[in-house]
Amino acid sequence: MRGATLTTSSGDLHLGDQSFVTDLSGALWWDEERLLIVSDLHLEKGSSFAARGTLLPPFDTAATLGRLAAVVARYNPRRVIALGDSFHDRDAHTRLSGDDRACIASLQVGRDWLWIAGNHDPAPDNVGGSVASEIAIGAVVFRHEPTGARGEIAGHLHPKARVATRARTVERRCFVSDGERAIMPAFGAYAGGLSVRDAAFARIFPKRSFIAHVLGDTRLHSIAAARCY
C-alpha cells in the first residue's frame, strides 16, 4: 500500500485497501482484523475534578463503560485498542468502583485488549490487558497523539465541529481526515472537545483540506473544513 488513503461514505471508512466502519458512538471497527478502536475514555474524570473542588455528577465512568459495552456487544471484537487517555489521571484506576472494575474485566474476557499510553495515563495498572506506546498493523499506525504521519489513526485532540443547518447551529464530535491521516473523536462522557478550527489541527492538516465526519443523530455527516467554524 502506498501511503494511506482515507475516504468515507455513509459511515464507511477506507484506509488503502482496508475497510473500516465508523460507529455513531465514536468507535471505529476494522472487520478484517475483528478490531474495535476507541479513544479518550477519560474514566474517572468526575472524581478527579471533585478532588480539586469542582463537583460534577459522579456518573461519567458508568456512562462511558455502558456505551463501550454496547459497542463491544454489537461487534464482538477479537481485539480492542483504546487510543490513550483511557483514564483521566495516573491514579484514576484506583478510584474505580467495584462494579466499574468488574465491567472492564468482563469486556476483556475472550479478547485481546490493548491500552495505548496517553498523556493523562502513561501506564494503566491492575485493569487487565496490556500497554504500549503505539502499535502498527500493516501500514496503519495507532497512537495517542497525532504526529501528522501518513497512515496514522490517533486521538488526543477530541475533535468537534460546529456547522450551520437550515434550522440552527449544531456542535458535535467528529472524526477528522484529509485522505492520509485521521483523528478520532473522544469517547468519554465528560471528555469535551476542541474545535477543528483550532490551530492544533492546522499543525496536523496544514492545508486545512480535511473533512469532518460529524456524529449525527442517526448517521455520520461528511462536511468540508471550510464549512466548519
VEXBABA-873560 format. One record per residue: x negated, y negated, z of N, C-alpha, C in turn. Coordinates in pm, whole numbers, plus 32768, in hexadecimal, padded with zeros to 4 digits. Each point is the difference from the previous one (the first is absolute). Layout:
N
XYZXYZXYZ
...
***
This chain:
229
7FAB8076800080557F8A80007FA87F858000
80147FA47FA67FB37F847FF880427F968057
7FC17FE48070803A7FA0805B80828034803A
80597FA5802080808025803A806A7FA37FC9
806180387FBC806B7FB07FC6807F801A804E
803B7F9780348072800B805980777FB97FC3
806C80477FEA807A7FC37FCE807580328052
806E7FB67FFC8076802A8048807B7FF47FA7
806180588016807F7FF97FBA8067804B8052
80667FB6802D806D803D804E7FCD804D8078
7F9E7FC880467FCD804180777F9280657FE5
7FE0801D7F827F9380597FE07F7F7FB17FF1
7F92804080227F7D7FBF7FFA7F9E80637FC4
7FB47FD37F9D7FA280577FBB7F737FCB8011
7FA68054802D7F757FDD80137FB080577F9F
7FDA7FC67F8E7FC380517F988062806B7FD3
7FD5807D80098058806E7FD98049803C8077
7FFC7FBC8073804580308077807E7FAD801A
806A8044802780807FBE801A801D7FFC8096
802E7F8E802E80287FEC808A80927FD38004
803B8008807480867FCC80177FF87F9B8071
80327F897FE880097F9B8068808580108049
7FF880148081807880158051802D7F7B803A
80817FEB800A80357F8280337FD87FE48090
7FD2806680477FCE7FEB80877F7B7FB68001
7FBC80007F8D7F797FC97FF87F95806B7FF9
8028807F7FFC7FA2806F7FF37FE6801D7F6C
7F9380457FE67FDC80277F797FF180987FFC
803880407F99800180927FF67FB8802C7F81
7F9E805B80107FB480397F92802680937FF7
805A801F7FA6803A80857FFC7F99806B7FDE
7FA87FE47FA27F9D80647FD67FA9802E8074
7FE27FA5805C7FAF802080758055801F807B
80837FF57FF4805B800D80727FD07FA58072
7FE27F837FDB7FC27FA0805A805D7F898017
80127FDE8080804E7F8B80277FA27F99803C
800A7F837FD37FAA7F95803280567F94803F
7FD97FD5807880407F8E80437F917FA58031
80207F84801C7F9A7FA1802A80337FA6806F
7FA77FDE805C801A7F988065807E801D8051
7FFD806F804980718020805980047FA28078
7F8C7FD680317FF67FA68075805480328075
7FF2808180218049803880717FD67FBA8082
805F7FEC80577FEF7FBE80827FD87F6D7FF5
802A7FBF7F957FEA7F6F7FF780537FB8806A
8079802E801880557FC280657FC180028089
7FCA8073802A7FC1800A80847F7F7FAF8006
7FBB7FF27F8F7F877FAE7FFC80227F6E8019
80697FCF7FBF802B7F76801580327FEB808E
80488062803680357FF480897F907FF28065
7F9280477FE97F8E7FF8805C7FC27F758000
80167FB47F957FCB7F787FF8806A7F97801E
8074802D803080677FA3802D806A7FDD7F9B
7FF780397F8880677FE97F9A805B80797FFC
807A7FEF8030805A8072800D804B80197F7E
7FF580787FCD804A802E7F8B804D807E8027
8070801C7FC18046807D801C7FA280767FEC
7FF3805A80627F9B806A7FFA802B807A7FAE
80377FE77F8A8038806F7FB37FBA80127F79
7F937FB77FE87FC380057F7C7FC480877FDF
7FBE803F80627FC180807FE48068806A7FDC
806B8006804F806980637FE480407FE57F78
80177F817FE0803D7FDF7F807FA580257F8B
7F7E7FE1800C7FA2801F7F957FF280977FEF
7FF38048806E7FF280917FF6808080417FCB
80727FC78020807E80347FCB80057FF47F69
7FD67F8D7FCB7FFD7FEE7F6F7F98805B7FC0
7F8E801080437F9880577FCB803180927FFE
804580298069803480888004806280197F8F
80517F9B7FDF8060800F7F927FB980127F7B
7F947FB47FEB7FB5800C7F827FB980877FF9
7FC6802C806F7FBE808280028065806F7FE4
80767FF78038806780657FE7802B7FFE7F6E
80037F8B7FC3802C7FF47F757F9D80407F9F
7F7F7FF3801A7F9C80317FA17FB9807F802B
8000802080827FBA807680347F7180067FCB
7FAD7F9D80207F797FFA7FC87FA4806C8037
7F9C80207FB07F958059802D7F987FB0804E
7FF37F807FDD7FA07FA8804380407F768010
7FDC7FBF806E802A7F7680197F837FAC8017
7FF77F8E7FBD7F957FA0801A803F7F808035
7FD37FD68076802A7F8080397F8C7F9E7FEB
80187F967FB27F957FAA7FCD7FD17F958064
7FEF8024807B7FC57FA4806080627FA78049
7FD47FCB807280547FB3805A8080804C8020
7FF08081801580728052802880287FDF808F
7F9E7FD6805180187FD480897FD67F6D800A
80487FB5804F7FEA7F6F7FFE7F7F7FD48044
7FCB8050805C7F827FDE80417FBB8081802B
7F887FF280337FAE807480228041805B8068
80507FC78058803A804E806E809280247FE9
80347FDE7F8A808F80147FE7802A80928011
7FA9805C7FD78026808E80098016802C8090
7FBF7FBA806180128024808D80867FD18034
80427FA57FB980817FCB802D807680477FBF
7FE5805F7FA8806E804B7FC1805280498069
80827FFC7FF18056804E805A7FF180947FDF
802C8054805D7FFC80907FE7805080267F85
80737FC17FEE805380207F8C7FBD7FD67F7E
7FC07F8B7FFF7FBF7FD17F867F8680567FE0
7FB6802880657F8D80577FEB802F80877FC9
8070803280358036807F7FD0802F7FF47F70
80377F8C7FDC802D7FEA7F777F8A80067F9F
7F927FBD80237F8A80027FAB7FCD808F7FF0
7FFB8049806F7FD1808B7FFA805980557FA7
80837FEB8006805B80507FAE7FF07FDF7F6C
7FE27F837FE17FED7FDA7F747F81803E7FC6
7FA0802080557F8180367FD2800380987FEE
806680408033800580937FFA800480307F6F
7FA3805A7FDC8001803E7F7D7FC97FAB7F90
7FBF7F9080217FCA7FAA7F967F7F7FBB8030
7FAC7FDA7FA17F897FB18020802A7F708018
7FC37FC3806380227F7780247F7F7FB0800F
7FF27F957FB47F877FB18003801F7F708028
7FC07FD4806C80097F75802A7F887FB67FC2
80197FA27FA77F957FA97FD07FEA7F938069
7F837FEB80277FE37F9B8066801C7F757FCA
80417FAE8052801E7F767FDB7FB37F9E8056
801A7F817FF17FBE7F9D8053803D7FF7808B
807B802F8010803F800480847FE480828049
7FF1806D7FB77FF58085803F7F8A804D7FC4
7F857FE080257F8E80417FC07FFA80978013
80378035806D7FF880918017807480308055
807680177FC780708035804D7FD880828046
8020800D80807FCF807180518076804D803A
7FF180828005806280588042808C7FF47FC6
80077FEE7F7D80827FFA7FBE800780627F8C
7FA580607FFD800080647F967FC87FC97F7E
7FF280577F9F7FCD7FD87F7F7F6A7FE48005
7FCC7FC97F927F747FDC7FF77FF47F6E7FD8
7F877FC9800C7FE87F727FE87F917FF07F99
80117FA17FA47F987FE07F9E80067F6C7FE1
7F947FCA7FCB7FFF7F737FD980467FEC7F7B
7FF980647FA880477FFF7F807FFB808B7FC6
804B80187F957FFF80817FBE801A7FEC7F6C
7FB9804E7FAE80147FFE7F6F803B80867FD6
80697FF97FAF803B80767FC47FFC7FE97F69
7FA580457FBE7FE87FE37F747FCE7F727FF2
803D7FB47FA77FD77F747FE8804A7F9D8059
8053802F805A804E7FA980577FBD7FF98089
7FEB7F8780317FC17FEC808380667FC0805D
800F803A8075805B7FCC80657FAC7FC78072
80177F7F80207FBA7FBF806F805D7F98803F
7FD77FCC807380567F9F80447FF47F747FC2
7F8A7FC680037FF07F787FCE7FDE80007F6C
804C7FB87FAF7FE57FFF7F6F7F7C7FBA7FE0
7FB980397FA17F827FC57FD2800C7FC57F74
806B80227FBB80117FD77F757FCB80667F9D
7FCF807280317FCA80667FA7806F80407FAC
7FDE802A7F8A805F80487FAC80208088803E
807B80297FED802B80828034801D80018094
80077F8B803E80107FF5809080927FF08027
80288048806780817FEB80417FE27FE18092
80297F8B802D7FDC7FD08085807A7FC28044
7FEB7FD6807B80697FBD804E7FCC7F7C8035
800E7FEC80847FC27F93804B80447F787FEF
80237FD87F8780317F797FE980977FF08016
8049806E800F80907FF9801A804A7FA97F99
7FF4801C7F80803A7FA57F9C80977FF3800A
802D7F847FED808E7FE47FF480127F977F93
807280017FBF801B7FA27F9380837FB8801C
80017F7F7FE2807A7FB08007802C7FE07F72
807A80247FDF80337FEB7F79808B7FC48007
80237FB67F9980837FC07FF8805C80557FAA
8076801B8033806880427FB2806A7F977FDD
8067802A7FBC806B7FA17FDD80477FCB807B
800880538067804D7FD980757FAB7FC68071
7F82802C800B7FB17FD880757F6D80207FE8
7FAF7FD980607F73802380007FEB80718065
7FB880677FD67FE8807280587F6A8016800E
7FDA803A80717F74801E801C7FF88091802D
7FB580507FB87FF9808F801B7F7080337FF8
7FE8806F80417F8080447FF37FF280367F71
7F8480167FD87FEB802C7F777F7C804A7FEF
7FFB80537F997F8180317FCA7FCB7F947FA2
7F7C7FF57FF37FC37FA07FA57F9D804A7FA7
80087FE87F7D7FA480417FA27FE67FA67F89
7F8580087FCC7FE07FB67F867FD7805E7F8F
801C8081800F7FDD80627F9A7F7D8047801A
7FB57FD680687F818041801E7FF280248093
804C7FC080567FF88016809080897FE3803D
80178030807980837FEB803F7FF07FED8096
805A7FB2803980087FEC8090808C8027802D
800780528069807F8033802F80407FA38067
80848002800A80427FB2806A7FEA80408088
800B7FB080687FFA80358087807E8052801D
7FEE806E8047806E805A801F803C7FE4808A
7FB37FC6805A802B7FEF808A80727F9F8012
8056801D806280767FAE80197FDD7F708024
7F917FEC80497FD87F7A802A7F867FCE7FB3
7FE2803A7F8E7F817FE27FBD7FFB7F757FC3
80717FC67FDB7FFD7F7C7FC37FCC80057F72
7FE07F8B7FC77FD37FFE7F757FB57F817FDE
7FB380067F947FB37F907FCD802D7FE47F72
801D7F837FE2802F7FDC7F7B7F9A80277F95
803180357F917FA880257F927FC17F867FBF
802D7F8880247FC37F857FCE7F8A7FD48056
7FE68046806F7F927FDC80587F7A80167FB9
7F9C7FB2802A7F7B80097FC37FC2808A8010
8029804C80657FC880868012801D80597F88
80727FED7FC08021804F7F8A7FB57FCD7F86
7FE47F7F7FFB7FB57FC87F907F7380397FFB
7FC8802380747F7A803B80028000808E7FC7
80708046800E800B80897FCB80307FFE7F70
80587FA27FE0803A7FF37F7B7FE07F747FCB
7F867FE77FD67FD67F777FDD804F7FC07F90
8037804F7FA6804C7FC57F9180947FEE8022
8025802B8078808D7FF9802C805E80397F96
7FD4806B7FC1805380417F998048807A8037
800A80078084803B8077803C80997FFE7FFA
80388074801B80908011800C802080238091
80667FC18036803380248084807480607FED
7FF180778036806A80657FF9804C7FFA8084
806B7FB27FFE80457FD5807980648069802D
8001801D8082805B80618039808B7FC2800C
8059802C7FAA80897FCE8003805980568057
80817FEA7FF6805E804C8051800F808F7FCE
7FFE80127F7A801480857FC87F93802A7F9E
7FA97FA37FD87F9580217FA37F927F988008
7F8F801D7FBE7F957F9D7FF880187FA27F8B
7FD67F838012800C7F9B7F997F737FD17FDC
7FD8800F7F837F7B7FD77FD480047F707FD2
7FB57FAA804680077F6F7FEA7F747FCA7FEC
7FEC7FB37F957F7E7FC67FE27FD67F9E806E
7F7E7FF780177FCC7FA8806B80307F717FEE
800B7FD37F8480297F757FE5808C7FE18034
80528068801380897FEB80318009800B8098
7F93801E80427FFE800C80907FC87F80803D
80347FDA80737FCE7F888041800E800A8097
***
